[in-house]
Amino acid sequence: MRKEIADAATAAGFTERTPDKIPPALASCTVRWQSDGAKVTDSRKSYDTTVATLVNGGWKESGSYEERQSVTKAFDKSGWRLITIHQPQGRVDGTDLDSFIADDTGPACEKPFQEDLADKTTPKK
């Protein structure tokens, strides 16, 4: 799934962005792609192209939310959940924010995600 997302995102001008504070146990369970202003001249077109490529590859839409020009969609395929976001002028510098965030929801990643959530929600003494 990682390669499939990478191929679609790279072709549309997205760059992989590893979250700064991701626990090592989750590094293989999540991937994030973000539009690269140096490569993308029309971020909405790049977003739509990437979504279309993924849908044509068998990703099934499981949710969608639109407000004004912002779009957020969720897709599922083979134990992965993909959240896509297009938000016009979502950054301080005035450029659009486009992200594709995929998480492996299979058994190998379930425990590390649960442990990470517990670490973040358990009150510290």
C-alpha positions as CSV (number, residue, x, y, z in Angstrom):
1,M,0.0,0.0,0.0
2,R,2.8,2.4,0.8
3,K,4.2,2.1,-2.7
4,E,0.8,2.6,-4.3
5,I,0.2,5.8,-2.3
6,A,3.8,6.9,-3.0
7,D,3.4,6.4,-6.8
8,A,0.1,8.4,-6.9
9,A,1.3,11.2,-4.6
10,T,4.7,11.6,-6.3
11,A,3.2,11.8,-9.7
12,A,1.0,14.6,-8.6
13,G,3.8,16.6,-6.9
14,F,3.5,15.5,-3.3
15,T,6.5,14.9,-1.1
16,E,6.7,12.3,1.8
17,R,6.8,14.0,5.2
18,T,7.7,11.9,8.2
19,P,6.0,13.4,11.3
20,D,8.5,14.9,13.7
21,K,7.3,13.2,16.8
22,I,6.3,9.8,15.6
23,P,7.3,7.0,18.0
24,P,9.8,4.5,16.3
25,A,7.3,1.6,16.8
26,L,4.8,3.5,14.5
27,A,7.3,4.5,11.7
28,S,6.3,1.5,9.5
29,C,2.6,1.9,10.3
30,T,2.0,5.4,9.0
31,V,3.0,7.6,6.1
32,R,2.2,11.2,5.2
33,W,2.5,13.0,1.9
34,Q,2.1,16.8,1.6
35,S,2.0,19.0,-1.5
36,D,5.3,20.6,-2.4
37,G,4.8,24.2,-3.5
38,A,7.9,23.9,-5.7
39,K,6.3,21.0,-7.7
40,V,2.6,21.9,-7.6
41,T,1.1,24.9,-9.4
42,D,-2.5,23.9,-9.0
43,S,-2.9,22.1,-5.6
44,R,-6.6,21.3,-6.0
45,K,-5.9,19.7,-9.4
46,S,-3.0,17.7,-7.9
47,Y,-5.2,16.6,-5.0
48,D,-8.0,15.5,-7.3
49,T,-5.6,13.7,-9.6
50,T,-4.1,11.8,-6.7
51,V,-7.5,10.9,-5.3
52,A,-8.7,9.7,-8.7
53,T,-5.6,7.5,-9.2
54,L,-6.1,5.9,-5.8
55,V,-9.9,5.3,-6.4
56,N,-9.0,3.7,-9.8
57,G,-6.6,1.5,-7.9
58,G,-9.3,0.1,-5.7
59,W,-9.4,2.5,-2.7
60,K,-13.0,2.7,-1.4
61,E,-14.3,6.0,-0.1
62,S,-15.6,5.6,3.5
63,G,-16.4,9.2,4.3
64,S,-16.3,12.8,3.0
65,Y,-16.7,16.3,4.3
66,E,-16.7,19.5,2.4
67,E,-16.9,23.1,3.6
68,R,-16.5,26.0,1.3
69,Q,-13.4,25.0,-0.8
70,S,-11.9,22.6,1.8
71,V,-12.3,18.8,1.3
72,T,-11.5,15.9,3.6
73,K,-12.1,12.3,2.5
74,A,-11.4,8.9,4.0
75,F,-10.6,5.8,2.0
76,D,-9.9,2.2,2.9
77,K,-8.0,-0.6,1.2
78,S,-6.4,-3.9,2.4
79,G,-6.1,-2.9,6.0
80,W,-5.0,0.7,5.4
81,R,-7.0,3.9,6.2
82,L,-6.2,7.0,4.1
83,I,-7.3,10.5,5.1
84,T,-7.0,13.1,2.3
85,I,-7.1,16.8,3.0
86,H,-7.3,19.8,0.7
87,Q,-7.4,23.2,2.4
88,P,-6.9,26.3,0.3
89,Q,-4.5,28.8,1.8
90,G,-4.1,26.7,4.9
91,R,-0.6,27.8,5.7
92,V,0.9,31.0,7.2
93,D,2.7,31.7,3.9
94,G,-0.6,31.6,1.9
95,T,0.0,28.4,0.1
96,D,-2.7,25.6,0.1
97,L,-2.4,22.7,2.4
98,D,-2.8,19.3,0.9
99,S,-2.1,16.1,2.9
100,F,-2.5,12.4,2.4
101,I,-2.1,10.5,5.7
102,A,-2.2,6.7,5.7
103,D,-2.2,4.3,8.6
104,D,-1.9,0.6,8.6
105,T,-4.9,-0.7,10.6
106,G,-3.9,-4.3,10.5
107,P,-2.9,-6.5,13.5
108,A,0.8,-5.7,13.2
109,C,0.2,-2.0,13.9
110,E,-2.8,-2.2,16.2
111,K,-0.8,-2.7,19.4
112,P,1.7,0.1,18.7
113,F,-1.1,2.5,18.0
114,Q,-3.0,1.5,21.2
115,E,0.2,1.9,23.2
116,D,0.9,5.3,21.7
117,L,-2.7,6.4,22.5
118,A,-2.4,5.1,26.1
119,D,0.9,7.0,26.6
120,K,-0.8,10.2,25.4
121,T,-4.0,9.8,27.4
122,T,-2.8,8.4,30.7
123,P,-2.2,11.2,33.2
124,K,1.4,11.6,34.2
125,K,2.2,11.5,37.9
